[in-house]
Amino acid sequence: LAEPAAPPSPDAIVKAPALDEPSSLSSTLDSSTQSTAVRGGSWREAAVHNWRALLNAPPEVRADRECILDALPQSPDVLKCASLALRSDPAFLRQVFQVH
């Protein structure tokens, strides 16, 4: 397996990329929330603090079941950031319904 991508450097400010499928999510975010600053730590820590960090996360983070589940209580929109494989997994979806 490939080594997971490191979280951005503490001073990194990254423009949120388009999601892997069209959605209304990006149109609902104002310009101040479309850019996300991740201040060190892990992707999971960033996502738990602000789920929108997942908009900037690499594919392996979007496929991390625990990371997505940890961020889910903030908003059901977290699921739009999850990988297609996770969104297609019945066991994952059962866990989602237990959380939300």
C-alpha positions as CSV (number, residue, x, y, z in Angstrom):
1,L,0.0,0.0,0.0
2,A,1.1,3.5,-0.7
3,E,2.1,5.7,2.2
4,P,-0.7,8.1,3.2
5,A,-0.2,11.7,2.3
6,A,1.1,13.9,5.1
7,P,-1.3,16.7,6.3
8,P,-0.5,20.1,4.9
9,S,2.2,22.2,6.6
10,P,1.1,24.5,9.4
11,D,1.1,27.5,7.2
12,A,-0.5,25.9,4.2
13,I,-3.7,27.4,2.8
14,V,-5.2,25.3,0.2
15,K,-8.1,26.1,-2.2
16,A,-10.7,23.4,-2.0
17,P,-10.8,21.2,-5.1
18,A,-14.0,20.2,-6.8
19,L,-15.6,17.1,-5.3
20,D,-15.5,13.8,-7.3
21,E,-19.1,14.4,-8.4
22,P,-21.2,17.5,-9.0
23,S,-23.1,18.7,-6.0
24,S,-24.6,21.9,-4.6
25,L,-22.1,21.8,-1.7
26,S,-19.6,24.2,-3.2
27,S,-22.4,26.7,-4.1
28,T,-23.6,26.7,-0.5
29,L,-20.2,27.7,0.9
30,D,-19.3,31.4,1.0
31,S,-15.9,32.5,-0.2
32,S,-14.5,32.6,3.3
33,T,-15.2,28.9,3.8
34,Q,-14.0,27.7,0.4
35,S,-10.4,28.2,1.4
36,T,-9.4,26.1,4.4
37,A,-6.4,26.5,6.6
38,V,-5.2,23.3,8.2
39,R,-2.9,24.2,11.1
40,G,-0.7,21.0,11.5
41,G,-1.8,17.8,13.0
42,S,-3.5,14.9,11.2
43,W,-6.2,15.0,8.6
44,R,-8.5,13.3,11.1
45,E,-7.9,16.0,13.7
46,A,-8.5,18.7,11.1
47,A,-11.7,17.0,9.9
48,V,-13.0,16.5,13.5
49,H,-12.4,20.2,14.1
50,N,-13.9,21.3,10.8
51,W,-15.4,18.7,8.4
52,R,-14.6,21.1,5.4
53,A,-10.9,20.0,5.7
54,L,-12.0,16.9,3.9
55,L,-12.6,19.0,0.8
56,N,-8.8,19.3,0.6
57,A,-8.0,15.8,1.7
58,P,-6.2,13.3,-0.6
59,P,-8.1,10.2,-1.8
60,E,-6.8,7.9,0.8
61,V,-8.1,10.2,3.6
62,R,-11.5,10.3,1.9
63,A,-11.5,6.5,1.9
64,D,-10.6,6.3,5.6
65,R,-13.8,5.0,7.2
66,E,-12.9,6.2,10.7
67,C,-11.9,9.7,9.6
68,I,-15.3,10.1,7.8
69,L,-17.2,8.7,10.7
70,D,-15.4,11.0,13.2
71,A,-16.3,14.1,11.1
72,L,-19.9,13.0,10.4
73,P,-21.6,14.4,13.5
74,Q,-20.9,17.9,12.2
75,S,-22.9,17.6,9.0
76,P,-24.4,15.0,6.7
77,D,-22.4,16.8,3.9
78,V,-19.4,14.9,5.1
79,L,-20.7,12.0,3.1
80,K,-20.1,14.0,-0.1
81,C,-16.4,14.0,0.7
82,A,-16.3,10.2,1.3
83,S,-14.9,8.0,-1.4
84,L,-17.2,6.3,-3.8
85,A,-16.1,3.0,-2.4
86,L,-17.2,4.0,1.1
87,R,-20.5,5.4,-0.1
88,S,-21.1,2.1,-1.9
89,D,-20.3,-0.1,1.2
90,P,-23.5,-1.3,3.0
91,A,-21.6,-1.9,6.2
92,F,-20.3,1.7,6.2
93,L,-23.8,3.0,5.5
94,R,-25.1,1.1,8.4
95,Q,-22.5,2.8,10.6
96,V,-23.5,6.2,9.2
97,F,-27.1,5.7,10.2
98,Q,-25.9,4.8,13.7
99,V,-23.9,8.0,14.0
100,H,-26.3,10.4,12.4
